Amino acid sequence: ERNHFRDNIVYINLEKVKSLATFLNRIKLDYLSIEKMCDFLNSKEVLFILDNCDMILEFHGEKFVEKVTQIITNTKHVKFVICTQIIHKLKINGSQALTLSALEESDAYRLLLHLAGDQASMKAILGAESQVRELLQMVKRTPKSLWTLAETIREKKNLRAVLNELEKEDLADEGE
């Protein structure tokens, strides 16, 4: 929740990431030592959402867990949500495994608003709540699908165009 993590919520998509160096680059540890990053983050309230962690866990599970554990251990208010289907490789002391299904519509709506980001996209979304709700009925309400949807909204800047595109894809799927 935005109020709880006042300094930032950072979404990082790790889909297709096999390299530990790429992971560290994505969380900005490639140019900072882990100690310096922890010093910087220690007074911050930040949530890192690491999505699609399957490949990085498959290739570098132990090192990945080690780096995340270092950050958690050496900061006061930094938290991680790690999304993966490879739970057996994700053993972090004090962690909790949860199975996520699709988000409730209201949660998906709020996450989509957050992910859409720039002002033009935000205005498009806020100005057309019924269209957004229609979009949310057409897609899986998972963080990954909402991220993709937010990218499409930012790109097209027109919710009707996004709806039309999804409807065409739906019809194409039915024809196969």
N, C-alpha and C positions, 0 to 999 in steps of 0.2 A: 504494500500500500504506500502510495506516494507520501503521505504524512509521516509514516514511520521511518522511511528512508529519505530524510530531508535533503541530503546532499546529492543523491542520484540513484536512479535505477538504470543499470547498464545491461542491455540485451546484446549477447554475442552469439551469433550463429556459427557453430563449429562443424557444420555439415561438410563432409569430404576432407576435413582436416586430419591428416595422418601424422604430421610433424609436430614435435613438441615445440620447436622454434616458432612455428606459425601460431600455435596456441599462445605462447608467451608474447608474441607480437600483438595478437588480438587483444590481450589484456594489458598491453603496454609494459610488459616486463622485459622486453628485448633490450631496451636502452637503460633501464633502471635495475639495480640489484633488487632482489626480493626484500632485503632489509630496508632499502630506501623507499620502496613502494609501501611497505608496511608502516614505516615512519610517517609517510604522507597520508596514508589511509587511517591511521590510528585514531585521529580525532573526527573522522568522517562517519556518517551513517549512510552506507552504500549497500545496495543489493545488486549482485551480479547474477544475471540469468544466463547460464551457459546451456544453449540448446543444441540438440543433435550431437551429443558427445560420444556416440557409438564408436566412430573410427578412432578418435584420439584415445579412447579407453582400450580399444582393441590393440592398438600399436604401442601405446606408452602408458598403460593403465597405472602402473606403480608410480612413475614419475609425475603423472598428471595429479594423482591423489596427493602425492608429496607436496607439490607446489600449492595446491588449494589448501591443504592442511596447514602449511606454513603461514599463509595469509590469514586464515581463520584464527590460528593460535596466537599470532603476533599483532592482532588488531582487536579493538574493543567492540566495534559496531558494524563490522563487515560481514555480510551473509551471502551465501550462494544458494541458488536453485540450479541443480544440475539435471538436465533432462536427457535420459538415455533409456535404452531397452536392455542394456548390459549391466544390470544391477549388481550381479555377483562380483564385478571388478571394482565396484565403488564402495570401498570400506573406509569411511572417515569417522573417527571417534565422535560420538555425540550426534551423528547424523540420523536422519529418519528417512526411510524409503516410502514414498507415496505413489500410488497408481493414479494417474490423471486420465480422466476421460475428457470429453469435450467440456469446455467452460460453460457456465451458465450464460445466458444471453447478456445479462447486465454486466457481468465481468468481462465477457468478450468485447462488448461495446466500449467499456472503459479502456481495455488494453489496446484496442484498435485506435482509439483517439490518441493514446500515448504514442503508439508506433507510427501513426501517420505523420506526426511531427510538425512539418513546416506549416506556416500560417495559411497558405492557400488551401492545402489539404484539410486543415482543421476547419476552415470556414466552409468548405464543401461538405464536410461531414456534419458539422453543427447545423448547417442550413437545410439538411435533408435527412433528418433522423429516421423517417419512415423508410427511405431507400437503404439506409445503413442496416436497419433491422431486417429488411428484405435480403440484403447481401448476407447477413449473418445466418439466415435460414438456408442459404445456398452453399455454404462452405462448412467444412469441419471447423469447429470452434476451438482449435488447438493453437498454442502459441506459434507454431511453424506456419500454419495456414493463414493466421492473422497477420504474420510478418509479410508473407507473400501478398496478401490482399492490400496491406498498407503500402507496399512498394508499388503495386498497380495503381492505387488511388493517387499516390504522389506523382506517378508518371502521367496518368491520363487527366487528372484534375477534374474529372467529370464522373460522378457516381452513376449516372444513367448509362454512360459508355461501358463502365465496369460491369453493371448489371447485364447489359446486352451481351457482352463478351462471355460472361458466365452462362447465360441462357443458351448461347450458341454452342458452347462446350458441352453443356448438359445434353442438348439435342444430338450433338455428334456422338456422345457416349451412348445414347439410347439407340442410335442407328447401327452401332457395331454389333 
